[in-house]
Structures are given as C-alpha cells and as structure tokens.
Amino acid sequence: MTITDDQVLDLFADCLAGEPCTVSGLGLAAQTIPVSRWIGDADASDRTVLAHCGSPTIDLGCGPGRMSEQLARDGVDVLGVDVAAEAVAQARARGVNAIHGDVFGALPREGAWGTALLADGNIGIGGDPVRLLRRVRRLLAPHGQVVVDLAPAGAGLTVGLVRIHAGSRTSQSFPWAVVGADAVADVAAAAGLSVRDVHEYDGRWFAVLVRKEIPDPCLS
C-alpha cells in the first residue's frame, strides 16, 4: 500500500503549497514536515549523497525536485517520480524531468536504471521497506544500486501508521517505516540486496545497496 488516498494527497499538496504541516505517528511526537528544505536548492549534505548516484538515476518520491535538479545540473540522466501531482508540478517548474507515478506501478525503463534514489526518508514508503526494496531491485540494471537515506544508527526498524496535520485538519492514517543505519543490512538482505557502504555526513546517514552476489556453483 502506498500513499494514494486522495485526502492524504490533497493535504500534502497544501503542505507543498506553503501551509505549515506536521506528521505524527510511529510513537513519535509530531514533527514539522521540512517543506522549506525540499523546495530549496540541494545543500552540502544533499550533494554528498548525490555524489554516489550513477547515471541513469530514478529519483523515487522526488517531491519538488531539488535532488533531481542537482543531478541534472551534474550531467546525470535523471527521472523524478512522485505520487503527488503538486510535487510533480513543482519539480517540472524547476526544469526537472518528472512524472506522476507510483513506485509499485509501471515505470519507464524498468530493469535499466543505474541508480534508484530513495532520499528524505522515502525508504518508508508503504510501511514495508523489504517489499519496497524488492520492487526497487526490479527497476535496476544488473549492476545497479540503491542510494537510500536512513535514520541514525541505533534507530532500528519501526513500522506503523502516520498522519499529516495542517491547521485543524488531519489526514487519514497511512503506513510508513523508519529504517536506521543499524537495521539496513537485514532489511536489504531480505530484499535480495547487500550493503556496499554506509556513510554519515554532518548527522545525515545514508547507504549504497547493491544486488547480492550469488555464488556460481561451477566455481565451488
């Protein structure tokens, strides 16, 4: 299940349009949704993550497009994908090649992407990171990789329901997950991937995941 409920998407569109919003759930206090950061330019930590993206890259949950925009500036062939029409419109307005789509639906160039990017906590999409990574794995070329933002080491794995709040309005609950740097190896392995690297930059944790190497029985 992904964030496809119209009521949730309408509220999220208002957030992207500038209405102050918070998100709550997963046992945490309400947190401000960092829209001002998403609509800004890529910062130093973003560029550190993006330095690990190879061409071509599919930016899943691209939002208003700052990461895709920076990749394009760096000469990377990139496609942004988001379920929120407002996010896609904002991404296109800044020159990003972006489409309105669902990671679990049909997507262009399936099986040919060099990198799949899951930035800004998008490993949480659908509330089942193993299922998500299995799907993402099918988008990759044989030697492709996933670059994924993570919660800090020690956060573990948390799955559950969250809600978006804007003023007096609250969205319906939808599934989400948080994956810490200490939990990513097990999650990746269950999805047929392995962790190549885990990095930390200025408090931001991210990892590069690759397909598991399957031993050739003829060589054993």
C-alpha positions as CSV (number, residue, x, y, z in Angstrom):
1,M,0.0,0.0,0.0
2,T,1.3,3.5,-0.9
3,I,0.2,7.0,-0.2
4,T,-2.6,7.1,-2.9
5,D,-5.6,8.2,-0.8
6,D,-6.9,11.4,-2.3
7,Q,-7.5,13.0,1.0
8,V,-3.9,12.4,2.1
9,L,-2.5,13.7,-1.2
10,D,-4.7,16.8,-1.1
11,L,-3.4,17.7,2.4
12,F,0.1,17.0,1.3
13,A,-0.4,19.3,-1.7
14,D,-1.4,22.1,0.7
15,C,1.8,21.4,2.6
16,L,3.9,21.8,-0.6
17,A,2.0,25.0,-1.4
18,G,3.2,26.5,1.9
19,E,0.8,25.6,4.6
20,P,2.7,24.7,7.8
21,C,2.3,20.9,8.4
22,T,3.4,18.3,10.8
23,V,3.5,14.5,10.7
24,S,2.8,12.2,13.7
25,G,2.9,8.5,14.4
26,L,5.3,5.7,14.9
27,G,5.4,6.5,18.6
28,L,7.0,9.9,18.0
29,A,5.8,13.4,18.8
30,A,4.5,15.5,15.9
31,Q,7.4,16.7,13.7
32,T,7.4,19.6,11.2
33,I,7.5,18.5,7.6
34,P,10.6,20.2,6.2
35,V,8.9,21.6,3.0
36,S,11.1,24.7,3.0
37,R,14.2,22.4,2.7
38,W,12.5,20.4,0.0
39,I,11.7,23.4,-2.2
40,G,15.2,24.9,-1.8
41,D,18.4,24.1,-3.6
42,A,20.4,21.0,-2.8
43,D,22.8,21.6,0.1
44,A,26.1,20.2,1.0
45,S,24.7,17.0,2.6
46,D,22.4,16.5,-0.4
47,R,25.4,16.8,-2.8
48,T,27.3,14.3,-0.6
49,V,24.5,11.8,-1.1
50,L,24.2,12.5,-4.8
51,A,27.9,12.0,-5.4
52,H,27.1,8.3,-5.0
53,C,24.5,8.3,-7.7
54,G,25.4,6.9,-11.1
55,S,23.7,7.6,-14.4
56,P,20.9,6.9,-15.2
57,T,19.1,7.6,-11.9
58,I,15.4,7.3,-11.0
59,D,14.5,9.6,-8.0
60,L,11.6,7.8,-6.3
61,G,9.4,10.2,-4.3
62,C,11.2,13.1,-5.8
63,G,9.0,15.7,-4.2
64,P,9.5,19.3,-5.5
65,G,12.7,18.0,-7.2
66,R,15.7,19.5,-5.6
67,M,17.7,16.3,-5.7
68,S,16.8,15.6,-9.3
69,E,17.5,19.1,-10.3
70,Q,21.0,18.9,-8.8
71,L,21.7,15.6,-10.6
72,A,20.7,17.1,-13.9
73,R,23.0,20.0,-13.2
74,D,25.8,17.5,-12.7
75,G,25.1,15.9,-16.0
76,V,23.3,12.8,-14.8
77,D,20.4,11.4,-16.8
78,V,17.6,11.5,-14.1
79,L,13.9,11.0,-13.9
80,G,11.8,12.1,-10.9
81,V,8.7,10.1,-9.8
82,D,6.1,11.1,-7.3
83,V,2.5,10.2,-6.5
84,A,1.7,13.8,-5.6
85,A,0.6,15.8,-8.6
86,E,1.6,19.1,-6.8
87,A,5.1,17.7,-6.2
88,V,5.5,16.8,-9.9
89,A,4.2,20.2,-11.0
90,Q,6.8,21.9,-8.8
91,A,9.6,19.7,-10.0
92,R,8.7,20.3,-13.6
93,A,8.6,24.1,-12.9
94,R,12.2,23.9,-11.9
95,G,13.1,22.1,-15.1
96,V,13.2,18.5,-13.7
97,N,12.1,15.6,-15.9
98,A,9.4,14.2,-13.6
99,I,6.3,12.0,-14.0
100,H,3.3,11.4,-11.9
101,G,3.6,7.7,-10.9
102,D,3.7,5.1,-8.1
103,V,6.8,3.1,-7.4
104,F,4.7,-0.1,-7.3
105,G,3.1,0.6,-10.6
106,A,4.6,0.6,-14.2
107,L,7.6,2.9,-14.6
108,P,9.7,3.7,-17.6
109,R,13.0,1.8,-18.4
110,E,12.3,-0.9,-15.9
111,G,15.4,-3.0,-15.4
112,A,17.7,-0.4,-16.9
113,W,18.4,2.2,-14.1
114,G,21.9,2.5,-12.9
115,T,20.7,4.1,-9.6
116,A,17.5,4.2,-7.7
117,L,17.4,7.1,-5.2
118,L,15.3,7.0,-2.0
119,A,16.1,10.3,-0.4
120,D,14.5,12.1,2.5
121,G,13.2,9.0,4.4
122,N,11.5,7.5,1.3
123,I,12.6,4.1,2.4
124,G,9.5,4.4,4.5
125,I,7.1,4.4,1.5
126,G,4.3,1.9,2.0
127,G,5.4,0.9,5.5
128,D,7.2,-2.2,4.3
129,P,10.8,-1.5,3.4
130,V,11.6,-5.1,2.3
131,R,8.7,-5.0,-0.1
132,L,9.7,-1.6,-1.4
133,L,13.4,-2.6,-1.9
134,R,12.3,-5.8,-3.7
135,R,10.3,-3.6,-6.1
136,V,13.2,-1.1,-6.5
137,R,15.6,-4.0,-7.2
138,R,13.5,-4.9,-10.3
139,L,14.0,-1.3,-11.6
140,L,17.8,-1.7,-11.6
141,A,20.1,-2.8,-14.3
142,P,22.1,-5.9,-13.4
143,H,24.9,-3.8,-11.8
144,G,22.6,-1.1,-10.5
145,Q,22.5,0.3,-7.0
146,V,20.1,1.9,-4.5
147,V,21.2,5.1,-2.7
148,V,19.0,5.4,0.4
149,D,18.7,7.9,3.2
150,L,18.5,6.4,6.7
151,A,17.7,7.2,10.3
152,P,20.8,7.4,12.5
153,A,22.4,4.3,13.8
154,G,20.5,3.0,16.8
155,A,17.1,3.8,15.4
156,G,16.5,0.2,14.4
157,L,13.4,-0.6,12.3
158,T,10.0,0.9,13.1
159,V,6.8,0.4,11.0
160,G,3.4,1.7,11.6
161,L,0.8,4.4,10.7
162,V,1.3,8.1,10.4
163,R,-0.9,11.1,9.8
164,I,-0.3,14.6,8.3
165,H,-1.7,17.6,10.2
166,A,-2.3,21.1,8.7
167,G,-4.1,23.6,10.8
168,S,-7.3,22.0,12.2
169,R,-7.2,19.2,9.5
170,T,-5.7,15.7,10.0
171,S,-5.3,13.2,7.2
172,Q,-6.3,9.6,7.4
173,S,-3.6,7.2,8.6
174,F,-1.2,5.7,6.1
175,P,1.6,3.2,6.5
176,W,5.2,4.3,6.9
177,A,8.5,2.9,8.1
178,V,11.8,4.2,9.6
179,V,15.0,2.3,8.9
180,G,18.1,3.1,11.0
181,A,21.6,2.6,9.8
182,D,21.9,-0.3,12.2
183,A,18.9,-2.1,10.6
184,V,19.6,-1.5,6.9
185,A,21.7,-4.7,6.4
186,D,19.0,-7.0,7.5
187,V,16.3,-5.2,5.5
188,A,18.5,-5.1,2.4
189,A,19.3,-8.8,2.7
190,A,15.6,-9.8,2.9
191,A,15.1,-7.9,-0.4
192,G,18.0,-9.5,-2.2
193,L,20.4,-6.7,-1.8
194,S,23.6,-6.1,0.2
195,V,25.1,-3.1,1.8
196,R,28.1,-1.8,-0.1
197,D,28.7,1.3,2.1
198,V,27.1,3.2,5.0
199,H,28.0,6.8,5.3
200,E,27.4,9.6,7.7
201,Y,27.8,13.3,6.8
202,D,27.0,16.1,9.3
203,G,24.5,13.9,11.1
204,R,22.9,12.5,7.9
205,W,23.1,8.8,7.4
206,F,22.8,7.0,4.0
207,A,23.8,3.8,2.4
208,V,24.5,2.3,-1.0
209,L,22.9,-1.0,-1.6
210,V,23.7,-3.4,-4.5
211,R,22.4,-6.8,-5.7
212,K,23.6,-9.8,-3.7
213,E,26.3,-11.8,-5.5
214,I,25.0,-15.3,-6.0
215,P,27.9,-17.9,-5.9
216,D,28.4,-19.8,-9.2
217,P,28.1,-23.5,-8.3
218,C,30.5,-24.3,-11.1
219,L,33.2,-22.4,-9.3
220,S,32.7,-24.1,-5.9
